[in-house]
Amino acid sequence: MSKEFNAVSFLGRFVFAAVLVFGTYNPTEWSYIGWVFAEGTEFGPVTALVGIVLIIGWIIFLRASFNSLGPLGIILGTALFCAIIWLLVDLGWLSLESPGAITWIALLLVAMLLAVGMSWAHIRRRLSGQYSVDDVED
């Protein structure tokens, strides 16, 4: 297995993060939240199993992101993405009267933040040449 980090590696992490984020919630009924709260849905073993798998995915992504970026990195990443949404609204490309569009973009940016968090050790090593403790082989 190659330890080489490249754009495809980042894209894979982003795809998994996007599946996790949009699979958990999105403005349509095609998400876990939409499914569980839909009229006529009874909570049972299948909904519990899917929910547990989603929780495991969130824990993996959040732990890795918090460990690699730290609280300041998470705050700065969130501020950056909020500023991007603000810029899109200011340029008139996004309307505050369209909450669905803002929700989709916000969810996309959450997935991006999770993907950056999962990739940050590799990105930092590329930029600085410094290895993380996790990168050192026994």
C-alpha positions as CSV (number, residue, x, y, z in Angstrom):
1,M,0.0,0.0,0.0
2,S,1.5,3.3,-1.0
3,K,1.9,6.1,1.5
4,E,2.0,8.7,-1.3
5,F,-0.4,11.5,-0.7
6,N,-1.8,13.3,-3.7
7,A,-5.0,14.9,-5.1
8,V,-6.7,11.5,-5.6
9,S,-6.0,10.7,-1.9
10,F,-7.6,13.9,-0.8
11,L,-10.5,13.4,-3.2
12,G,-11.2,10.0,-1.7
13,R,-11.3,11.5,1.8
14,F,-13.6,14.2,0.5
15,V,-15.9,11.7,-1.1
16,F,-16.2,9.7,2.1
17,A,-16.7,12.9,4.1
18,A,-19.4,14.0,1.7
19,V,-21.2,10.7,1.8
20,L,-21.1,10.9,5.6
21,V,-22.4,14.5,5.8
22,F,-25.0,14.3,3.1
23,G,-26.0,10.8,4.2
24,T,-26.7,12.0,7.7
25,Y,-28.6,15.1,6.7
26,N,-29.6,17.2,3.6
27,P,-32.6,19.3,2.7
28,T,-34.3,16.4,0.9
29,E,-35.9,13.3,2.4
30,W,-32.9,11.2,1.1
31,S,-30.9,11.3,4.3
32,Y,-30.8,9.4,7.5
33,I,-32.5,12.2,9.4
34,G,-35.2,12.5,6.7
35,W,-35.7,8.8,6.8
36,V,-36.0,8.4,10.5
37,F,-38.3,11.3,11.0
38,A,-40.5,10.5,7.9
39,E,-44.1,9.8,8.7
40,G,-44.7,6.1,9.0
41,T,-41.1,5.2,9.8
42,E,-40.8,2.9,12.8
43,F,-37.5,2.8,14.6
44,G,-36.1,-0.7,14.3
45,P,-32.9,-2.7,13.9
46,V,-32.2,-1.4,10.4
47,T,-32.5,2.3,11.4
48,A,-30.5,1.6,14.5
49,L,-27.8,-0.2,12.6
50,V,-27.5,2.6,10.0
51,G,-27.5,5.2,12.8
52,I,-24.7,3.4,14.6
53,V,-22.6,3.1,11.4
54,L,-23.1,6.9,10.8
55,I,-22.0,7.6,14.4
56,I,-18.9,5.5,14.0
57,G,-18.1,7.4,10.8
58,W,-18.6,10.8,12.5
59,I,-16.4,9.8,15.4
60,I,-13.6,8.7,13.1
61,F,-13.7,11.9,11.0
62,L,-14.2,14.2,14.0
63,R,-11.4,12.6,16.1
64,A,-9.0,12.7,13.2
65,S,-9.9,16.3,12.4
66,F,-9.7,17.5,16.0
67,N,-6.4,15.7,16.5
68,S,-4.8,17.0,13.3
69,L,-6.2,20.5,13.2
70,G,-6.7,21.2,16.9
71,P,-9.3,23.6,18.3
72,L,-7.7,26.6,16.7
73,G,-7.6,24.9,13.3
74,I,-11.2,23.9,13.5
75,I,-12.2,27.5,14.5
76,L,-10.1,29.0,11.7
77,G,-11.5,26.5,9.1
78,T,-15.0,27.2,10.2
79,A,-14.4,31.0,10.1
80,L,-12.9,30.6,6.6
81,F,-15.9,28.7,5.3
82,C,-18.3,31.1,6.9
83,A,-16.5,33.9,5.2
84,I,-16.8,32.1,1.9
85,I,-20.6,31.9,2.3
86,W,-20.7,35.6,3.3
87,L,-18.7,36.4,0.2
88,L,-21.1,34.4,-2.0
89,V,-24.0,36.3,-0.5
90,D,-22.3,39.7,-0.8
91,L,-21.5,39.0,-4.5
92,G,-25.1,38.1,-5.1
93,W,-24.3,34.6,-6.1
94,L,-26.3,33.2,-3.1
95,S,-29.4,34.6,-1.6
96,L,-30.4,34.6,2.0
97,E,-33.9,34.0,0.9
98,S,-32.8,30.6,-0.4
99,P,-32.1,28.6,2.8
100,G,-31.9,25.4,0.9
101,A,-29.0,26.6,-1.2
102,I,-27.2,27.9,1.9
103,T,-27.8,24.5,3.6
104,W,-26.3,22.6,0.6
105,I,-23.2,24.9,0.6
106,A,-22.8,24.7,4.3
107,L,-22.9,20.9,4.3
108,L,-20.4,20.8,1.4
109,L,-18.1,23.0,3.4
110,V,-18.5,20.8,6.5
111,A,-17.5,17.8,4.3
112,M,-14.5,19.9,3.0
113,L,-13.4,20.7,6.6
114,L,-13.6,17.0,7.6
115,A,-11.6,16.0,4.5
116,V,-8.9,18.6,5.3
117,G,-8.9,17.4,8.9
118,M,-8.4,13.8,7.7
119,S,-5.6,14.9,5.3
120,W,-3.9,17.6,7.4
121,A,-0.9,15.5,8.6
122,H,-0.1,14.7,4.9
123,I,-0.6,18.3,3.8
124,R,1.6,19.7,6.7
125,R,4.3,17.2,5.9
126,R,4.3,18.3,2.3
127,L,4.4,22.0,3.2
128,S,6.9,21.8,6.0
129,G,8.8,18.5,5.7
130,Q,7.8,17.7,9.3
131,Y,6.4,14.3,10.2
132,S,3.7,13.7,12.7
133,V,4.3,11.1,15.4
134,D,1.7,8.9,13.7
135,D,3.8,9.0,10.5
136,V,6.9,7.5,12.0
137,E,7.4,3.8,11.3
138,D,8.4,1.4,14.1
